[in-house]
Amino acid sequence: MKEKFRTNNRRGRQHFLVASCAMWIALVMSSSLLASPPSDANLPLDKFITEVQNSYRDVEAIRADFTQTYDTGGAGRVESGTVVFARGGRMRWDYREPEKKVFLSNKKEVLLYLPEQGQLNRSSVKQSEDFRIPFRLLLSRLDLRKVFSRFEDANNQFQHPPEDRVIIAYPENADKTGYRHVVMEFDPQMNIRRLVIVYTNDTVMKFNFSHIDRNPRPAAALFELKPPAGTQIINHQ
């Protein structure tokens, strides 16, 4: 029985590694989706970063459809669904394709529910900070300059609509964070169209967002999860 738990626990951690980048996405999404005047694509990079940060000020919640692609260098996995972000470090990712699952976080814990496996992976918020994504930053006001040590314009390195702006952000210590850099593509309204995270093990996580609803009114119950009786609960240490 103990060995079975170890196997499931390992699988759960693999899911959490993938899902933890969702935490980082919440950080960036909530900073960029406030309705704002079109930005000047020719703004100096430092001023553009400040504009992104300022746009976070009045955002309370965000709802969007997403497509997530996980590329390990050979086999890729594409998933899609709907995500809701809210102040206070709360978010809920409802995956619809190809496998139904729910990734949820509130002020106390992080949950990954896999209904087809009858399994719920659970970790405290404090424990989730041990993962590679700086989840604690979701709980405070955004400061990209504290998350990353360097930025560069990348419009000429990627294909994108001509009105969009693409930047690359680098962490101060890739070995500590687990990722080398993050690519962010913004449209003129500061909505983020695409985000790509390149990890130190050469895996790549890509997100595309659409149908963005700014400042919806999600019910508090949306950020609670009560699995059916008989669900296996796996607590991550």
C-alpha positions as CSV (number, residue, x, y, z in Angstrom):
1,M,0.0,0.0,0.0
2,K,2.9,2.3,0.8
3,E,4.6,1.7,-2.5
4,K,1.3,2.4,-4.3
5,F,1.2,5.8,-2.6
6,R,4.7,6.6,-3.7
7,T,3.9,5.8,-7.3
8,N,0.7,7.9,-7.3
9,N,2.6,10.7,-5.4
10,R,5.3,10.8,-8.1
11,R,2.6,11.1,-10.8
12,G,0.9,13.8,-8.8
13,R,4.1,15.8,-8.6
14,Q,4.5,15.5,-12.4
15,H,1.1,17.0,-12.8
16,F,1.9,19.7,-10.2
17,L,5.1,20.7,-12.1
18,V,2.9,21.3,-15.2
19,A,0.2,23.0,-13.3
20,S,2.6,25.2,-11.3
21,C,3.3,27.2,-14.4
22,A,-0.4,28.0,-14.3
23,M,0.5,29.9,-11.1
24,W,3.0,31.9,-13.0
25,I,0.6,32.6,-15.8
26,A,-1.8,34.1,-13.3
27,L,0.9,36.5,-12.3
28,V,1.4,37.7,-15.9
29,M,-2.2,37.5,-17.0
30,S,-3.5,39.6,-14.1
31,S,-0.9,42.2,-14.9
32,S,-1.8,42.6,-18.5
33,L,-5.5,42.3,-19.1
34,L,-7.0,45.5,-17.7
35,A,-8.8,47.5,-20.4
36,S,-6.5,50.3,-21.3
37,P,-5.7,52.6,-24.2
38,P,-3.7,51.1,-27.0
39,S,0.0,51.0,-26.1
40,D,2.7,52.5,-28.3
41,A,4.6,49.7,-29.9
42,N,7.6,51.9,-30.1
43,L,7.8,52.7,-26.3
44,P,11.2,52.2,-24.8
45,L,11.3,48.7,-23.2
46,D,11.7,50.0,-19.7
47,K,8.7,52.3,-20.0
48,F,6.6,49.4,-21.6
49,I,7.4,47.2,-18.6
50,T,6.2,50.0,-16.3
51,E,3.0,50.3,-18.3
52,V,2.3,46.6,-17.9
53,Q,2.8,46.8,-14.2
54,N,0.5,49.9,-13.9
55,S,-2.3,48.1,-15.8
56,Y,-2.5,45.6,-12.9
57,R,-3.7,48.2,-10.5
58,D,-7.5,47.9,-10.9
59,V,-7.8,44.3,-12.0
60,E,-9.9,42.2,-9.6
61,A,-10.7,39.1,-11.6
62,I,-10.2,37.7,-15.1
63,R,-11.9,34.9,-17.1
64,A,-10.5,33.5,-20.3
65,D,-10.3,30.4,-22.6
66,F,-6.9,28.9,-22.9
67,T,-4.9,26.4,-24.9
68,Q,-1.9,24.9,-23.2
69,T,0.9,23.0,-25.0
70,Y,3.5,21.0,-23.1
71,D,6.5,20.0,-25.3
72,T,9.1,17.7,-24.0
73,G,11.2,17.7,-27.1
74,G,9.5,14.7,-28.7
75,A,5.9,14.0,-27.7
76,G,3.8,17.1,-27.1
77,R,0.5,17.4,-25.2
78,V,-2.2,20.0,-26.0
79,E,-4.9,20.8,-23.4
80,S,-7.6,23.4,-23.3
81,G,-10.3,24.8,-21.1
82,T,-11.3,27.9,-19.1
83,V,-9.5,29.8,-16.4
84,V,-10.6,32.3,-13.8
85,F,-8.1,34.4,-11.8
86,A,-9.1,36.6,-8.8
87,R,-7.3,38.7,-6.2
88,G,-6.0,37.0,-3.2
89,G,-4.0,34.3,-5.0
90,R,-7.2,32.6,-6.2
91,M,-7.5,30.8,-9.5
92,R,-9.4,27.9,-11.1
93,W,-8.4,26.1,-14.3
94,D,-11.1,23.8,-15.7
95,Y,-9.5,21.6,-18.3
96,R,-12.0,20.1,-20.8
97,E,-9.8,18.5,-23.5
98,P,-8.4,15.9,-23.8
99,E,-8.9,15.0,-20.1
100,K,-11.2,16.7,-17.6
101,K,-9.4,18.0,-14.6
102,V,-9.5,21.0,-12.2
103,F,-6.5,22.9,-10.9
104,L,-7.5,25.3,-8.1
105,S,-5.8,27.5,-5.6
106,N,-7.1,29.6,-2.8
107,K,-5.5,31.4,0.2
108,K,-4.7,28.1,1.9
109,E,-4.1,25.3,-0.5
110,V,-3.4,24.2,-4.0
111,L,-5.5,21.3,-5.5
112,L,-5.4,19.2,-8.6
113,Y,-8.5,17.0,-9.1
114,L,-8.3,14.2,-11.7
115,P,-11.9,12.9,-11.9
116,E,-11.1,10.1,-14.3
117,Q,-8.6,8.7,-11.9
118,G,-10.6,9.4,-8.8
119,Q,-7.7,11.3,-7.4
120,L,-7.2,14.7,-5.6
121,N,-3.6,16.0,-5.2
122,R,-3.4,18.6,-2.4
123,S,-0.6,20.9,-1.1
124,S,-0.6,23.9,1.1
125,V,0.2,27.3,-0.3
126,K,3.4,27.4,1.7
127,Q,4.5,24.0,0.3
128,S,3.6,25.1,-3.2
129,E,6.2,27.8,-3.0
130,D,8.8,25.1,-3.1
131,F,7.9,24.5,-6.7
132,R,9.7,26.3,-9.5
133,I,7.1,29.0,-10.0
134,P,7.0,32.0,-7.6
135,F,3.4,31.5,-6.4
136,R,3.8,33.8,-3.5
137,L,4.1,36.8,-5.9
138,L,0.4,36.2,-6.8
139,L,-0.5,37.3,-3.3
140,S,1.1,40.7,-3.5
141,R,1.2,43.6,-6.0
142,L,3.0,42.8,-9.2
143,D,6.6,43.9,-9.7
144,L,8.1,42.3,-12.8
145,R,11.5,43.7,-12.0
146,K,11.5,41.6,-8.8
147,V,10.5,38.5,-10.7
148,F,13.0,38.9,-13.6
149,S,16.5,40.4,-13.7
150,R,16.6,41.3,-17.4
151,F,14.2,42.0,-20.4
152,E,14.8,42.3,-24.1
153,D,12.7,43.1,-27.1
154,A,12.1,40.1,-29.3
155,N,9.8,41.3,-32.1
156,N,12.3,40.1,-34.7
157,Q,12.7,36.7,-33.2
158,F,9.1,35.4,-33.5
159,Q,6.3,35.5,-35.9
160,H,3.4,37.7,-34.6
161,P,0.8,40.3,-35.8
162,P,2.7,43.5,-36.6
163,E,0.8,45.5,-34.0
164,D,1.9,43.2,-31.2
165,R,4.9,43.4,-29.0
166,V,7.0,40.4,-28.0
167,I,9.5,40.5,-25.1
168,I,11.7,37.9,-23.4
169,A,12.2,38.0,-19.6
170,Y,15.1,36.3,-17.8
171,P,15.2,35.2,-14.2
172,E,18.2,36.1,-12.1
173,N,19.0,32.5,-11.3
174,A,17.7,29.9,-13.8
175,D,19.0,27.0,-11.7
176,K,16.9,28.1,-8.8
177,T,13.7,29.0,-10.7
178,G,13.8,26.0,-13.0
179,Y,13.2,28.0,-16.2
180,R,15.6,29.9,-18.5
181,H,13.3,32.6,-19.9
182,V,9.7,33.5,-20.6
183,V,8.4,34.9,-23.9
184,M,5.4,37.2,-23.7
185,E,3.4,38.6,-26.6
186,F,1.1,41.6,-25.9
187,D,-1.5,43.1,-28.2
188,P,-2.0,46.9,-28.4
189,Q,-4.5,46.8,-25.5
190,M,-2.0,45.0,-23.3
191,N,-3.9,41.7,-23.5
192,I,-1.5,38.8,-23.5
193,R,-2.0,36.6,-26.6
194,R,0.7,34.1,-26.0
195,L,3.2,33.1,-23.3
196,V,6.0,30.6,-23.6
197,I,8.0,29.2,-20.7
198,V,11.3,27.5,-21.5
199,Y,12.6,25.3,-18.7
200,T,16.2,24.4,-17.9
201,N,15.5,20.8,-18.9
202,D,14.5,22.0,-22.4
203,T,10.8,21.3,-22.0
204,V,8.6,24.1,-23.2
205,M,5.1,25.3,-21.9
206,K,3.0,27.4,-24.2
207,F,-0.2,29.2,-23.4
208,N,-2.6,31.0,-25.8
209,F,-5.6,33.0,-24.4
210,S,-8.8,34.1,-26.0
211,H,-12.4,35.4,-25.1
212,I,-11.0,37.4,-22.2
213,D,-13.5,38.8,-19.8
214,R,-12.1,41.5,-17.5
215,N,-13.4,41.9,-14.0
216,P,-16.2,39.3,-13.9
217,R,-17.8,38.5,-10.6
218,P,-16.8,34.9,-9.7
219,A,-18.6,33.4,-6.8
220,A,-16.5,32.5,-3.8
221,A,-17.7,28.8,-4.1
222,L,-15.8,28.7,-7.5
223,F,-12.6,28.5,-5.6
224,E,-13.7,25.6,-3.4
225,L,-13.5,21.9,-4.3
226,K,-15.4,19.1,-2.7
227,P,-14.6,15.8,-4.5
228,P,-17.1,12.9,-4.4
229,A,-17.0,10.2,-1.8
230,G,-14.3,7.6,-2.5
231,T,-11.8,10.0,-4.1
232,Q,-8.2,9.2,-3.2
233,I,-6.6,12.1,-1.4
234,I,-2.8,12.6,-1.9
235,N,-1.1,15.1,0.3
236,H,2.2,16.4,-1.0
237,Q,4.9,17.1,1.5
